[in-house]
Amino acid sequence: MECLNLEQKIDEAREQKIRNSHLFGTENFRSWMLYFEPGDETPMHFHQNPETFLVIQGECSIKDTKGGERVFAKNDIVFFAAKEYYQLLNKGTEPLVLFGNRSEPFGIGITRAEQAK
């Protein structure tokens, strides 16, 4: 069994400017925390395996390749199917903190929208 305190990880991310904190990982599972300052965003991309995000703090704007956009707030959980394109954005005025899980080990990269063409 492993355990950590998410509040401590959030403080560490804020103080050390850590965007992606690896939390737990095995050969077929990983969990991590993302910390976005206002205005920060990811590229449009997808992963080979399904994943979830739980919004811990702030508001997360999520765009798709068709121009759609939805906003998720604290305690919302978002599910992405394998190979589903998305982009995460922090359009708010406070930090955005997400807790994520995916069924793959750390080290497997993303596929950016421009790479898939």
N, C-alpha and C positions, 0 to 999 in steps of 0.2 A: 504494500500500500504506500502511496505517496500523497502528500498533502502540501498545500501552500495557501497563502492568504492573498486573495485577489486585491484587496486594498493596498497591501504592501507592494505588489507588482505594479499597480497603477501609479503609486508614488515614485517608484523606481523609474518607470517609463517617463514620467513627467520630468523628474530631476535630471535624468541622463539622456533625455531625448531619444528613447528607444521606441521605434515604431512597431516592431514585431517581436514580441517576447515568446519564446518557445516555452511551453509549460510542461506537457507530458507527451511522450512519444514511444511507439513500438514499431515493429516491422509492418503493421497494417493499420495504424491509428496515430493521430496526432491532435493535440489541442494547443491553442496559442491565444494570445491576447494582442489586439491591435490598438494602438494609441495614435489618434490623428489630431493634430492641432487644427484650429479653424482654417479652412481653405485647402487642407490637404486632401489628396485623392489618389486612387489607384488607377492604373491604365484599364481600358476595357479588355477583359480577359476571361478565360475559363480554366477549369481544372478537370483532370481525367476522372475524378471521383466525386460523389455527392458530398455536400458540406452544409453546415449550419452556422449561423451567427446569432448570438444573443447580445442585444444592445444593453450595455451596463450603464452607460452615461452618455448624454448628448442625443443628437438626432442624426441619423444616417440616411442620406439620400442615395438611392440605388437606381442607376440607369441601365437600360438594356439597349441592344443594338438597333431597335426600331424607334428609338427616341422616347420610349416610355420612361417615366420616373416616378418612384414612390418614396415616401419618407417614413422611416421607422424610428420609434422613440424607445426610451428606457423600458425594459422588460419585454419588448417585442422579440420574437424569434423568427429568423428568416431561413428558409431552406432553398438550396440551389441543387438542381439535378446535375449529374455529370455532364460536362461539355455545354453548360448553359452560360452564355456570356453575361457579364455584369461589370459595373464600375461602382465603387464605393466612393462617396464624397462627404466631407464634413462641411456643410454650408452654414452651420451654426456659429455662435460666438463663444462657445465653450469647447473644451476637448471632447472628442468622441472616443469611447472605449467599447470595443467589441470583443466577445469571447467566442472563438471559433473551434470547430471540430471537423475533421475530415478523415475518411477511411483510407489513409496512405501514410507512409513514413515521411519525416522531414527530408528535404533535399530534392523532392520532385518539383520541377518548375511549373510555371504557368504557360498558357498559350495566349499570346496577345492577339487582339483582333487583326492587326496588320500582318502578323505572321501566318495567319490561317488563309490568307488570300492567295 
